[in-house]
Amino acid sequence: MSNRFRSQRCPYCDESLTSDAMNIKEGVALCPSCGKLSRLSELTTSNRPIEEILEQPPSGCLITSTGHVVIATVSLRSLAGFVFPAGFALIWNGLTSVFVLQAIAGLHANLIGPLPDWFPAAGLKDGRHEVNGGPMELGMTMYFCVFLIPFVTIGTVIAGIAIMNLIGKVEVIINEFDSYVATVIGFVRWKKTFDPKEVRAVEFGTAAWQSEGMSNRVIEIKSDRIVKFGSMLQSDRMEWLHAVLRKLLLPQNEDRNISTFPKLTWLSRKPL
């Protein structure tokens, strides 16, 4: 959903704000409902109240609480996001593998010895890979290997994106002693830690990379460090996770109670 169809909302009472409530020059907004002043960067962007977003989580979204730990999990699974990268990776890596096998054949022949007859590389003669009627020397082989690096890298990245859109997920673990955001594929996870007691804002930001000429949104947790994540999340899942984190981490949201929503008592005691 495009931002032009979304409304700006007060970060304190979650009421929708009109342009009259915003002072662009000063960079602040005054909510007519609760009377509180906030920076424009603190405003949330959504057409739905936070309670509605939290009570109607999209598919693939789950929040669990175990004692003093809350875990918000959002799936990256997307059929459309998997099919195209998977098809592209299959074709690209299939073509690249032909040249990779030739590079392996050249390295083996120059560093170890003749290749066995069953090795699946084209242009083999007497166990050695030939180029222009002669065996590929070590110098040419090394140059060929360096030349293939960007092609192998592209194929690996595209394959990784396909796998991410099939089995990947984003987890936000909020623990009094160890809080972090993790992007997970199977048993592999990339972690970014933050201090939940130092969180001053949870906002939408802009990813460094672009797709189809438009910037992609990310979630930003501004704490002892700025943690950016979630660029591959679908828009409804990102909106839900953004609402969850604001509800959990920002004290101004504590007056909006949802009976089924977990509470972090150790975090709620931090001074405003």
GUBAVO-115422 format. One line per 2 residues: number of its first residue (from 0); their letters; for each residue x, y, z of N, C-alpha, C. Coordinates in nm, 3 decimals. Each point is the difference from the previous one (the first is absolute). Example, Ala and Ser with C-alpha at 12.3 -4.5 7.8 and 13.67 -1.06 7.14 Angstrom:
2
0) as) 1.319,-0.569,0.780,-0.089,0.119,0.000,0.090,0.120,0.000; -0.035,0.105,-0.072,0.082,0.119,0.006,-0.077,0.109,0.073
end
This chain:
272
0) ms) 0.084,-0.119,0.000,-0.084,0.119,0.000,0.088,0.123,0.000; -0.029,0.093,-0.088,0.081,0.120,-0.012,-0.024,0.092,0.118
2) nr) 0.104,0.077,0.036,-0.010,0.091,0.112,-0.103,0.109,-0.022; -0.032,0.033,-0.127,-0.096,0.107,-0.024,-0.141,-0.039,0.041
4) fr) -0.024,-0.129,0.021,-0.130,-0.046,0.046,-0.002,-0.023,0.150; 0.106,0.037,0.069,0.010,-0.019,0.143,-0.012,0.133,0.071
6) sq) -0.038,-0.004,0.124,-0.012,0.123,0.078,0.105,0.000,0.110; 0.035,0.121,0.044,0.093,0.015,0.110,-0.078,-0.009,0.131
8) rc) 0.060,-0.072,0.098,-0.070,-0.024,0.126,0.087,0.046,0.116; -0.066,0.044,0.105,0.069,0.045,0.121,0.069,-0.118,0.067
10) py) 0.127,0.012,0.039,0.070,-0.113,0.064,-0.047,-0.024,0.144; -0.078,0.092,0.056,-0.045,-0.014,0.139,-0.140,-0.060,0.009
12) cd) -0.097,0.058,-0.071,-0.137,-0.050,0.010,-0.045,-0.074,-0.126; 0.083,-0.002,-0.104,-0.027,-0.074,-0.123,-0.115,0.058,-0.082
14) es) -0.039,0.126,0.028,-0.104,0.062,-0.081,0.059,0.052,-0.131; -0.082,-0.002,-0.105,0.042,0.050,-0.130,0.017,0.151,0.005
16) lt) 0.105,0.052,-0.064,0.028,0.143,0.001,-0.024,0.060,-0.138; -0.055,0.120,-0.002,-0.018,0.073,-0.125,0.121,0.090,-0.023
18) sd) 0.008,0.056,-0.117,0.113,0.088,-0.032,0.000,0.124,0.089; -0.117,0.041,0.049,-0.007,0.118,0.087,0.072,-0.023,0.133
20) am) 0.014,-0.126,0.039,0.065,-0.031,0.129,0.151,-0.004,-0.012; 0.052,0.012,-0.122,0.144,-0.014,-0.022,0.062,0.134,-0.037
22) ni) 0.114,0.026,0.060,0.079,0.119,-0.033,0.127,-0.048,-0.069; -0.004,0.002,-0.133,0.113,-0.052,-0.078,0.126,0.080,0.027
24) ke) -0.013,0.131,0.013,0.116,0.087,0.019,0.071,-0.033,0.131; -0.077,-0.022,0.106,0.059,-0.030,0.131,0.028,-0.149,0.016
26) gv) -0.059,-0.083,-0.087,0.023,-0.144,0.007,-0.073,-0.067,0.115; -0.116,0.054,0.039,-0.075,-0.057,0.112,-0.147,-0.011,-0.037
28) al) -0.073,-0.079,0.080,-0.145,-0.014,-0.017,-0.065,0.007,0.136; -0.116,0.069,0.008,-0.076,0.012,0.124,-0.130,-0.077,-0.017
30) cp) -0.016,-0.105,0.078,-0.119,-0.084,-0.011,-0.119,0.069,0.066; -0.109,0.026,-0.074,-0.117,0.064,0.061,-0.075,-0.091,0.096
32) sc) 0.023,-0.131,-0.007,-0.072,-0.094,0.085,0.060,-0.007,0.140; 0.134,-0.023,0.007,0.064,-0.013,0.131,0.077,0.124,0.042
34) gk) 0.019,0.095,-0.095,0.067,0.125,0.032,0.150,-0.010,0.014; 0.059,-0.113,-0.043,0.144,-0.019,0.015,0.073,0.039,-0.127
36) ls) 0.123,0.052,0.020,0.085,0.043,-0.111,0.099,-0.110,-0.033; 0.021,-0.026,-0.127,0.096,-0.103,-0.041,0.072,0.045,-0.125
38) rl) 0.119,-0.056,-0.021,0.074,0.029,-0.122,-0.065,-0.071,-0.118; 0.014,0.056,-0.118,-0.059,-0.062,-0.119,0.059,-0.138,-0.025
40) se) 0.126,-0.018,0.036,0.065,-0.130,-0.021,-0.058,-0.107,0.092; -0.069,0.041,0.107,-0.058,-0.096,0.094,-0.139,-0.047,-0.042
42) lt) -0.061,0.068,-0.097,-0.135,-0.037,-0.042,0.000,-0.137,-0.068; -0.105,-0.075,0.023,-0.015,-0.128,-0.068,-0.081,0.021,-0.127
44) ts) 0.018,-0.090,-0.096,-0.067,0.013,-0.129,-0.085,-0.124,-0.024; -0.129,0.017,0.015,-0.092,-0.113,-0.018,-0.142,0.051,-0.008
46) nr) -0.083,-0.072,-0.074,-0.142,0.033,-0.006,-0.079,-0.071,0.108; 0.066,-0.091,0.075,-0.071,-0.078,0.101,0.055,0.030,0.139
48) pi) -0.084,0.004,0.101,0.049,0.018,0.138,0.089,-0.117,0.039; 0.090,0.026,0.095,0.096,-0.102,0.041,-0.071,-0.122,0.060
50) ee) -0.111,0.023,0.073,-0.073,-0.114,0.057,-0.051,-0.094,-0.108; -0.051,0.057,-0.108,-0.052,-0.082,-0.109,0.111,-0.079,-0.068
52) il) 0.114,0.063,-0.018,0.114,-0.069,-0.062,0.046,-0.116,0.086; 0.008,0.023,0.131,0.050,-0.104,0.090,-0.100,-0.114,0.019
54) eq) -0.128,0.031,-0.002,-0.101,-0.103,0.023,-0.030,-0.081,-0.125; 0.046,0.046,-0.117,-0.022,-0.072,-0.124,0.134,-0.021,-0.072
56) pp) 0.087,-0.083,0.058,0.132,-0.022,-0.063,-0.012,-0.070,-0.134; 0.082,0.038,-0.098,0.000,-0.069,-0.129,0.051,-0.142,0.014
58) sg) -0.021,-0.081,-0.103,0.054,-0.136,0.002,0.152,0.005,0.007; 0.058,-0.094,0.073,0.145,-0.005,0.014,0.054,0.086,0.112
60) cl) -0.090,0.061,0.080,0.043,0.085,0.111,-0.040,-0.065,0.133; 0.091,0.000,0.094,-0.025,-0.065,0.128,0.078,0.071,0.109
62) it) -0.065,0.017,0.115,0.069,0.056,0.115,-0.018,-0.095,0.118; 0.111,-0.034,0.065,-0.003,-0.092,0.114,0.072,0.064,0.118
64) st) -0.045,-0.038,0.120,0.058,0.054,0.122,0.033,-0.113,0.095; 0.123,-0.001,0.048,0.042,-0.099,0.098,0.069,0.073,0.115
66) gh) -0.076,0.024,0.106,0.059,0.071,0.113,0.033,0.143,-0.034; 0.128,0.034,0.008,0.045,0.136,-0.027,0.049,0.017,-0.144
68) vv) -0.030,-0.094,-0.085,0.046,0.006,-0.139,-0.120,0.000,-0.094; 0.002,0.091,-0.098,-0.101,0.003,-0.105,0.069,-0.020,-0.134
70) ia) -0.058,-0.088,-0.082,0.056,-0.029,-0.132,-0.105,0.030,-0.106; 0.030,0.092,-0.089,-0.087,0.031,-0.114,0.062,-0.063,-0.124
72) tv) -0.076,-0.087,-0.066,0.050,-0.072,-0.116,-0.085,0.034,-0.122; 0.066,0.034,-0.109,-0.069,0.032,-0.125,0.063,-0.079,-0.113
74) sl) -0.080,-0.075,-0.071,0.049,-0.080,-0.111,0.030,0.087,-0.121; 0.105,-0.036,-0.073,0.033,0.066,-0.126,-0.058,-0.076,-0.120
76) rs) -0.076,-0.106,0.027,-0.048,-0.085,-0.108,-0.090,0.078,-0.096; 0.034,-0.011,-0.128,-0.075,0.067,-0.105,0.016,-0.080,-0.128
78) la) -0.111,-0.049,-0.055,0.007,-0.078,-0.123,0.055,0.082,-0.115; -0.051,0.122,-0.014,0.049,0.087,-0.107,0.147,0.035,0.020
80) gf) 0.040,0.019,0.127,0.139,0.034,0.028,0.094,-0.117,-0.017; -0.054,-0.122,-0.003,0.083,-0.119,-0.019,0.013,-0.041,-0.146
82) vf) -0.111,0.002,-0.074,-0.003,-0.059,-0.134,0.097,0.071,-0.096; -0.006,0.133,-0.006,0.086,0.069,-0.096,0.148,-0.012,0.034
84) pa) 0.044,0.028,0.124,0.142,-0.019,0.032,0.047,-0.144,-0.019; -0.088,-0.097,0.034,0.039,-0.140,-0.015,0.021,-0.035,-0.148
86) gf) -0.091,0.046,-0.086,0.016,-0.025,-0.144,0.123,0.067,-0.056; 0.022,0.125,0.041,0.117,0.074,-0.049,0.128,-0.068,0.049
88) al) 0.002,-0.039,0.129,0.119,-0.064,0.055,0.029,-0.133,-0.069; -0.106,-0.074,-0.034,0.018,-0.129,-0.067,0.066,0.018,-0.136
90) iw) -0.048,0.096,-0.077,0.057,0.024,-0.134,0.141,0.058,0.012; 0.015,0.102,0.084,0.130,0.068,0.014,0.108,-0.097,0.051
92) ng) -0.031,-0.073,0.107,0.098,-0.090,0.057,0.026,-0.120,-0.089; -0.101,-0.040,-0.079,0.022,-0.108,-0.095,0.103,0.038,-0.105
94) lt) -0.013,0.122,-0.052,0.097,0.048,-0.100,0.138,0.023,0.064; -0.001,0.060,0.119,0.127,0.029,0.067,0.075,-0.127,0.037
96) sv) -0.074,-0.106,0.034,0.064,-0.124,0.042,0.086,-0.062,-0.110; -0.037,0.025,-0.127,0.079,-0.052,-0.112,0.142,0.056,0.005
98) fv) 0.010,0.130,0.027,0.130,0.065,0.005,0.073,-0.030,0.132; -0.076,-0.016,0.108,0.062,-0.036,0.128,0.067,-0.137,-0.011
100) lq) -0.066,-0.095,-0.066,0.058,-0.133,-0.018,0.129,0.007,-0.082; 0.002,0.089,-0.099,0.123,0.017,-0.079,0.112,0.058,0.085
102) ai) -0.034,0.095,0.088,0.101,0.057,0.089,0.054,-0.106,0.096; -0.090,-0.083,0.053,0.043,-0.108,0.090,0.090,-0.099,-0.074
104) ag) -0.039,-0.029,-0.125,0.082,-0.092,-0.080,0.140,0.055,-0.022; 0.009,0.132,-0.027,0.130,0.062,-0.021,0.086,-0.002,0.126
106) lh) -0.062,0.030,0.115,0.074,-0.002,0.126,0.049,-0.141,0.033; -0.086,-0.099,-0.018,0.036,-0.138,0.031,0.114,-0.047,-0.089
108) an) -0.010,0.030,-0.130,0.102,-0.047,-0.093,0.135,0.066,0.027; 0.000,0.127,0.042,0.126,0.071,0.021,0.060,-0.025,0.137
110) li) -0.084,-0.024,0.100,0.051,-0.013,0.137,0.007,-0.144,0.050; -0.082,-0.088,-0.055,-0.006,-0.138,0.048,0.042,-0.100,-0.106
112) gp) -0.066,0.010,-0.115,0.031,-0.095,-0.107,-0.119,-0.017,-0.093; 0.011,-0.089,-0.097,-0.108,-0.021,-0.096,-0.131,-0.037,0.068
114) lp) -0.107,0.045,-0.059,-0.133,-0.028,0.053,-0.048,-0.139,-0.043; -0.086,-0.064,0.081,-0.058,-0.127,-0.042,-0.096,0.019,-0.117
116) dw) -0.027,-0.104,-0.073,-0.084,0.010,-0.120,-0.143,0.040,0.031; -0.047,-0.031,0.122,-0.140,0.028,0.032,-0.026,0.145,0.039
118) fp) 0.104,0.082,0.017,-0.022,0.137,0.045,-0.081,0.078,-0.104; -0.111,0.064,0.042,-0.094,0.064,-0.095,0.042,0.138,-0.046
120) aa) 0.114,0.010,-0.067,0.044,0.129,-0.054,0.025,-0.014,-0.148; -0.045,0.101,-0.075,0.019,-0.004,-0.146,0.145,0.035,-0.034
122) gl) 0.045,-0.048,-0.116,0.132,0.035,-0.050,0.115,-0.074,0.064; -0.025,-0.117,0.060,0.108,-0.077,0.061,0.069,-0.088,-0.103
124) kd) 0.134,-0.004,0.007,0.079,-0.087,-0.086,0.116,-0.054,0.083; 0.005,-0.131,0.011,0.103,-0.065,0.082,-0.002,0.051,0.143
126) gr) -0.122,0.025,0.053,-0.015,0.043,0.138,0.032,0.145,0.027; 0.020,0.080,-0.106,0.030,0.142,0.017,-0.098,0.083,-0.082
128) he) -0.035,0.118,0.056,-0.091,0.089,-0.070,0.077,0.081,-0.104; -0.048,0.002,-0.124,0.070,0.068,-0.107,-0.071,0.127,-0.042
130) vn) 0.080,0.101,-0.033,-0.049,0.128,-0.051,0.083,0.038,-0.121; -0.066,0.031,-0.113,0.067,0.038,-0.125,0.102,-0.105,-0.043
132) gg) -0.037,-0.126,0.013,0.083,-0.109,-0.050,0.112,-0.044,0.093; 0.008,0.061,0.120,0.106,-0.038,0.095,-0.054,-0.005,0.141
134) pm) 0.072,-0.065,0.091,-0.047,-0.009,0.138,-0.004,0.137,0.068; -0.097,0.019,0.088,-0.013,0.126,0.073,0.109,0.007,0.108
136) el) 0.087,0.097,-0.011,0.108,0.016,0.096,-0.052,0.058,0.131; 0.083,-0.005,0.103,-0.042,0.043,0.133,-0.036,0.148,0.003
138) gm) 0.079,0.083,-0.068,-0.028,0.143,-0.001,-0.136,0.030,-0.060; -0.030,-0.062,-0.113,-0.129,0.019,-0.064,-0.113,-0.054,0.089
140) tm) 0.025,-0.111,0.068,-0.100,-0.057,0.089,-0.033,0.094,0.116; 0.104,0.060,0.059,-0.022,0.091,0.110,-0.076,0.124,-0.046
142) yf) 0.033,0.050,-0.116,-0.073,0.115,-0.056,-0.146,-0.037,-0.022; -0.025,-0.119,-0.051,-0.135,-0.048,-0.025,-0.079,-0.009,0.130
144) cv) 0.065,-0.046,0.107,-0.066,-0.010,0.131,-0.041,0.138,0.052; 0.092,0.096,-0.010,-0.031,0.136,0.045,-0.115,0.059,-0.083
146) fl) 0.000,-0.026,-0.129,-0.103,0.050,-0.089,-0.139,-0.053,0.040; -0.005,-0.121,0.052,-0.128,-0.063,0.035,-0.056,0.045,0.134
148) ip) 0.080,0.066,0.083,-0.045,0.036,0.135,-0.131,0.078,0.001; -0.014,0.111,-0.078,-0.127,0.074,0.005,-0.120,-0.082,-0.048
150) fv) 0.022,-0.089,-0.097,-0.110,-0.081,-0.052,-0.046,-0.103,0.105; 0.095,-0.059,0.069,-0.035,-0.094,0.107,-0.067,0.073,0.116
152) ti) 0.048,0.121,0.031,-0.059,0.078,0.108,-0.146,0.035,-0.030; -0.027,0.045,-0.121,-0.138,0.033,-0.039,-0.090,-0.122,0.012
154) gt) 0.045,-0.113,-0.049,-0.079,-0.122,0.008,-0.027,-0.042,0.143; 0.100,0.015,0.086,-0.016,-0.037,0.141,-0.099,0.091,0.069
156) vi) 0.009,0.131,-0.027,-0.091,0.096,0.063,-0.144,-0.025,-0.044; -0.022,-0.020,-0.129,-0.137,-0.024,-0.049,-0.056,-0.129,0.057
158) ag) 0.082,-0.104,0.008,-0.045,-0.126,0.060,-0.034,0.021,0.148; 0.081,0.081,0.069,-0.026,0.029,0.140,-0.132,0.074,0.019
160) ia) -0.031,0.094,-0.091,-0.127,0.073,0.007,-0.117,-0.096,-0.019; 0.014,-0.093,-0.094,-0.107,-0.099,-0.022,-0.023,-0.085,0.125
162) im) 0.109,-0.047,0.060,-0.013,-0.082,0.121,-0.059,0.082,0.114; 0.041,0.127,0.010,-0.052,0.087,0.104,-0.151,0.016,-0.012
164) nl) -0.049,0.014,-0.123,-0.143,0.016,-0.024,-0.077,-0.131,0.013; 0.070,-0.110,0.018,-0.066,-0.129,0.017,-0.005,-0.042,0.147
166) ig) 0.114,0.011,0.070,0.004,-0.050,0.138,0.053,0.105,0.099; 0.026,0.121,-0.046,0.057,0.102,0.088,-0.102,0.061,0.094
168) kv) 0.049,0.063,0.105,-0.086,0.069,0.095,0.081,0.106,0.073; -0.071,0.095,0.058,0.060,0.104,0.084,-0.049,-0.021,0.142
170) ev) 0.092,-0.001,0.094,-0.035,-0.014,0.141,0.052,0.121,0.078; -0.083,0.052,0.088,0.044,0.104,0.092,-0.016,-0.056,0.141
172) ii) 0.111,-0.021,0.068,0.000,-0.056,0.136,0.025,0.115,0.097; -0.095,0.023,0.090,0.013,0.107,0.098,0.017,-0.065,0.137
174) ne) 0.120,0.012,0.051,0.039,-0.062,0.126,0.072,0.105,0.084; -0.019,-0.004,0.127,0.063,0.100,0.086,0.152,0.000,-0.013
176) fd) 0.058,-0.115,-0.034,0.145,-0.011,-0.003,0.057,-0.026,-0.139; -0.082,-0.034,-0.096,0.051,-0.031,-0.134,-0.111,0.020,-0.103
178) sy) -0.009,0.121,-0.054,-0.102,0.031,-0.100,0.066,0.017,-0.136; -0.063,-0.053,-0.102,0.058,0.010,-0.134,-0.105,-0.025,-0.107
180) va) 0.035,0.043,-0.121,-0.077,-0.030,-0.121,0.079,-0.103,-0.079; -0.068,-0.103,-0.049,0.069,-0.106,-0.073,-0.073,-0.030,-0.130
182) tv) 0.077,-0.009,-0.108,-0.052,-0.053,-0.126,0.044,-0.145,-0.007; -0.095,-0.090,-0.017,0.025,-0.143,0.019,-0.031,-0.078,-0.127
184) ig) 0.095,-0.088,-0.037,-0.023,-0.100,-0.105,0.044,-0.134,0.058; -0.096,-0.084,0.035,0.034,-0.129,0.058,0.073,0.019,0.132
186) fv) 0.123,-0.055,0.007,0.081,0.012,0.121,0.094,0.121,-0.004; -0.004,0.075,-0.109,0.088,0.116,-0.015,-0.077,0.126,0.036
188) rw) 0.061,0.087,0.082,-0.065,0.125,0.036,0.101,0.113,0.006; -0.044,0.117,-0.047,0.080,0.122,0.008,-0.063,0.089,0.105
190) kk) 0.077,0.034,0.103,-0.054,0.071,0.115,0.049,0.145,0.005; -0.089,0.088,0.046,0.033,0.139,0.029,-0.056,0.030,0.139
192) tf) 0.088,0.027,0.094,-0.043,0.020,0.138,-0.040,0.146,0.026; -0.082,0.020,0.101,-0.037,0.135,0.044,-0.040,-0.007,0.147
194) dp) 0.000,0.115,0.065,-0.037,0.009,0.140,-0.146,0.048,0.008; -0.094,-0.085,0.043,-0.141,0.041,0.002,-0.029,0.114,0.096
196) ke) 0.083,0.016,0.103,-0.022,0.106,0.098,0.043,0.137,-0.054; 0.071,0.000,-0.112,0.048,0.125,-0.058,-0.077,0.039,-0.126
198) vr) -0.104,-0.075,-0.035,-0.074,0.029,-0.123,-0.072,0.133,0.012; 0.023,0.088,-0.097,-0.065,0.130,-0.001,-0.096,0.016,-0.117
200) av) 0.006,-0.090,-0.098,-0.091,0.009,-0.114,0.000,-0.132,-0.076; -0.116,-0.033,-0.057,-0.013,-0.110,-0.095,-0.070,0.058,-0.121
202) ef) 0.072,0.011,-0.111,-0.049,0.073,-0.115,0.016,-0.082,-0.128; -0.066,0.048,-0.104,0.025,-0.052,-0.133,0.114,0.081,-0.061
204) gt) 0.093,-0.070,-0.061,0.110,0.066,-0.068,0.007,-0.045,-0.144; 0.108,0.033,-0.066,0.019,-0.033,-0.141,0.123,-0.086,-0.017
206) aa) -0.015,-0.110,-0.074,0.113,-0.089,-0.025,0.099,0.067,-0.095; 0.125,-0.042,0.008,0.104,0.057,-0.085,-0.017,-0.042,-0.145
208) wq) -0.060,-0.119,-0.023,-0.018,-0.049,-0.135,-0.141,0.033,-0.050; -0.019,-0.005,-0.131,-0.126,0.034,-0.060,-0.048,-0.113,-0.090
210) se) -0.132,-0.005,-0.022,-0.060,-0.100,-0.087,-0.104,0.068,-0.089; 0.010,-0.021,-0.130,-0.092,0.056,-0.096,-0.008,0.152,0.013
212) gm) 0.115,0.061,0.030,0.007,0.145,0.004,-0.057,0.064,0.125; -0.047,-0.081,0.096,-0.059,0.055,0.122,0.077,-0.051,0.122
214) sn) 0.013,0.087,0.099,0.070,-0.038,0.122,-0.082,-0.101,0.079; 0.066,-0.090,0.067,-0.066,-0.100,0.082,0.007,0.041,0.146
216) rv) -0.111,-0.023,0.071,-0.006,0.037,0.141,0.069,-0.104,0.087; 0.048,0.046,0.114,0.053,-0.087,0.104,-0.056,0.050,0.133
218) ie) 0.011,-0.084,0.102,-0.032,0.043,0.136,0.129,0.042,0.067; -0.004,0.111,0.071,0.117,0.049,0.073,-0.029,0.003,0.149
220) ik) 0.081,-0.069,0.077,-0.004,0.011,0.147,0.115,0.091,0.041; -0.034,0.115,0.056,0.101,0.096,0.041,0.022,-0.013,0.150
222) sd) 0.110,-0.063,0.033,0.033,-0.025,0.140,0.143,0.046,0.025; 0.081,-0.082,0.069,0.141,0.031,0.016,0.070,-0.003,-0.136
224) ri) -0.065,-0.062,-0.097,0.044,-0.002,-0.139,-0.124,-0.004,-0.086; 0.012,0.035,-0.127,-0.112,-0.006,-0.093,0.003,-0.135,-0.070
226) vk) -0.106,-0.078,0.018,-0.010,-0.131,-0.062,-0.105,0.006,-0.111; 0.043,-0.027,-0.123,-0.090,0.000,-0.114,-0.021,-0.144,-0.048
228) fg) -0.125,-0.034,-0.031,-0.027,-0.138,-0.042,-0.137,-0.007,-0.066; -0.028,-0.116,-0.060,-0.134,-0.028,-0.052,-0.029,0.047,-0.140
230) sm) 0.103,0.030,-0.081,-0.025,0.052,-0.134,-0.071,-0.100,-0.090; 0.008,-0.130,0.032,-0.063,-0.103,-0.082,-0.139,-0.039,0.050
232) lq) -0.047,0.064,0.107,-0.132,-0.031,0.053,-0.110,0.056,-0.089; -0.110,-0.073,-0.012,-0.117,0.052,-0.068,-0.056,0.116,0.081
234) sd) -0.068,0.094,-0.067,-0.040,0.125,0.064,-0.091,-0.021,0.121; -0.096,-0.094,-0.008,-0.089,-0.021,0.113,0.073,-0.063,0.118
236) rm) 0.095,-0.088,-0.028,0.078,-0.061,0.108,0.094,0.102,0.063; 0.058,0.088,-0.082,0.087,0.104,0.054,-0.080,0.096,0.088
238) ew) -0.121,0.036,-0.042,-0.083,0.090,0.079,-0.035,-0.063,0.134; -0.029,-0.132,0.000,-0.031,-0.069,0.125,0.121,-0.002,0.093
240) lh) 0.117,-0.035,-0.052,0.119,-0.006,0.084,0.037,0.137,0.054; -0.016,0.102,-0.081,0.025,0.137,0.043,-0.092,0.036,0.116
242) av) -0.129,-0.036,-0.010,-0.096,0.029,0.107,0.035,-0.077,0.126; 0.041,-0.126,-0.014,0.038,-0.083,0.115,0.117,0.064,0.075
244) lr) 0.101,0.041,-0.074,0.120,0.055,0.064,-0.028,0.134,0.067; -0.085,0.081,-0.062,-0.037,0.127,0.063,-0.076,-0.027,0.130
246) kl) -0.090,-0.096,-0.003,-0.079,-0.032,0.118,0.089,-0.053,0.113; 0.098,-0.082,-0.033,0.086,-0.062,0.101,0.108,0.094,0.052
248) ll) 0.059,0.077,-0.090,0.123,0.071,0.034,-0.017,0.147,0.036; -0.112,0.061,-0.040,-0.016,0.143,0.026,-0.098,0.023,0.114
250) pq) 0.041,0.070,0.106,-0.085,0.016,0.119,-0.127,0.079,-0.028; -0.002,0.089,-0.102,-0.120,0.079,-0.024,-0.116,-0.085,-0.051
252) ne) 0.030,-0.124,-0.040,-0.107,-0.087,-0.048,-0.059,-0.086,0.111; 0.049,0.011,0.123,-0.044,-0.089,0.105,-0.142,0.027,0.046
254) dr) -0.053,0.120,-0.028,-0.135,0.029,0.044,-0.105,-0.060,-0.092; 0.042,-0.059,-0.112,-0.094,-0.066,-0.090,0.011,-0.150,0.024
256) ni) -0.086,-0.051,0.084,0.010,-0.138,0.044,-0.075,-0.096,-0.090; 0.063,-0.112,-0.031,-0.063,-0.110,-0.071,0.017,-0.121,0.090
258) st) -0.111,-0.056,0.044,0.005,-0.102,0.104,0.086,-0.120,-0.037; -0.001,-0.037,-0.128,0.074,-0.119,-0.041,0.144,0.030,-0.036
260) fp) 0.040,0.126,0.007,0.135,0.037,-0.043,0.097,-0.017,0.117; 0.118,-0.060,-0.024,0.097,-0.020,0.109,0.055,0.133,0.052
262) kl) 0.036,0.001,0.125,0.054,0.121,0.061,0.137,-0.031,0.059; 0.092,0.094,-0.015,0.134,-0.013,0.055,0.007,0.088,0.124
264) tw) -0.023,-0.060,0.116,-0.004,0.078,0.123,0.134,0.064,0.031; 0.108,-0.070,-0.034,0.133,0.055,0.027,0.030,0.120,-0.088
266) ls) -0.067,0.010,-0.116,0.023,0.111,-0.092,-0.094,0.115,0.031; -0.118,-0.030,0.050,-0.099,0.105,0.027,0.041,0.090,0.115
268) rk) 0.099,-0.043,0.079,0.044,0.081,0.113,0.100,0.108,-0.038; 0.042,0.002,-0.129,0.101,0.101,-0.036,-0.062,0.140,0.004
270) pl) 0.074,0.098,0.042,-0.056,0.135,0.014,-0.030,0.061,-0.135; -0.102,0.084,-0.004,-0.037,0.070,-0.123,0.092,0.121,-0.021
end
